[in-house]
Amino acid sequence: MPDAKAKGRAGSTGKTGKKPANAPNRRKPKISLDGDGSSTGAPVEHPTMTAEQVAERAGVSVGTLKRWVKAGAIPGFNGEWTAASAAHARIVAQLRRSGQTLEEIALAAEDGRLALGTADSLFASEGRTYTLKEASKASGIDPDLAERLWISLGFSTESLNYLTERDIEATRRVVEVLNAGVPLGALLQVIRVAAKSFADIADAEARLIRMWVHEPLLQQGASGEEVQQVMGNLVESVLPHLSPMFDYMHTRFLQQFTEQVQIENVQSDVTAARGHLNVAICFVDIVGFTRYTEEAGVEKAFEQADQLRHHIETTLPDTARLIKLTGDGAMVVGSEPTELARWAAELADDPDKIFRLRIGLDYGEALYRDGDYFGGAINMAARVLNRADADEALATTQLKNQIKNRAAVGLRFQSIGRVRLKGFDEPVELFRMETR
């Protein structure tokens, strides 16, 4: 981490005049991004905006903007409204609405707590904005469909009045995908899943940079100018590598899951209703997690849950996937019930695990939507989990019947009798799974 030293309290307004010891040097020419995400040596172009445009986006008057500039609440403002300074204006507007005084905001700007540095390359597509109707016409798509697409992406309806050239280009790409024959319903689901994933990625990036870079700089007494320089260098150094890295991960996983779907085509009933799949469902839960959290603290509890996640991800068979974490547990879906059942039984029997687990499994039809699974089999597996004891994996008759040669795969099913499960009218027979 950068090692800036300054007198006074952490985050004080006093300028040191020194660059943090580990702060990277400014590199010239600046790095920019081409359309394919590759870097070039050409300077980054930072389009300017009019004061009227910035004021409209911030929801204030031009006079208010001038007052903010005069008070020092817009760090780095040099007389032109760039995308970065416009973003600062919107942040100031939100802070003012939440009750922060202009003096407090100006002090935060001077301390570096509002430092975006040269991160305006992130917002370089700003400039002229378009209404939804204008953007739809430019991209050749019906306005109602365009609105559905943007809402699927998770953007607010208010933002549809301020679309940019970059937004229009993204919409054109959607039109090309639809013209290629991808059904609209399928595309909307992919968009929703991708949007949720990238929102999580962006949220993590912003918060981790704050925790691991921004806050240490402030605590070490770096001046606002020094913080801006370090943050700007960080963005310029990292941004060119993110898009190629994400493209690689997408292609890599797409290959893996495309192959898996081909296997499912052979194993499953292709005449089933669209989105309905026969799958094995497994829920895993850490025993005594709530009490452990209270006794050891949330950070220690998170470490335990994170170790469970890591263990699951590194031991799951290729035919199964971790769908989501549930705080102290996880939901796993598999297309091959034998492999998932053996994995679950071995997990419960593992004498070296650092936590005690209970596990519940079922097999049946599930509805796949937006990257998640819904239906009776999911509900059943969750209820079976609740009946399991520590270090025990319980399964339903439906799961047991899918494993044709249990002796050959090293699995034994021992009936614990018929039990009543919450939410189900009839008692169900459950089986304790063990490895031989």
Secondary structure, DSSP 4 states (H G I P E B T S, - for coil): ------SSSTT-S----S--TTPPPP-SSPPEE-TTS-EESSPPP--EE-HHHHHHHHTS-HHHHHHHHHHT-STT--SSEEHHHHHHHHHHHHHHHTT--HHHHHHHHHHTTT--TTGGGGGTT-SS-B-HHHHHHHHT--HHHHHHHHHHTT--SGGGGSB-HHHHHHHHHHHHHHHTT--HHHHHHHHHHHHHHHHHHHHHHHHHHIIIIIHHHHHTT--HHHHHHHHHHHHHHHHHHHHHHHHHHHHHHHHHHHHHHHHHHHHS-TTSPTTEEEEEEEEEEETTHHHHHHHH-HHHHHHHHHHHHHHHHHHS-TTEEEEEE-SSEEEEEES-HHHHHHHHHHHHH-TT-SS-EEEEEEEEEEEEETTEEESHHHHHHHHHHHH--TTEEEEEHHHHHT-S-TTTTTEEEEEEEEE--TT-SS-EEEEEEEE-
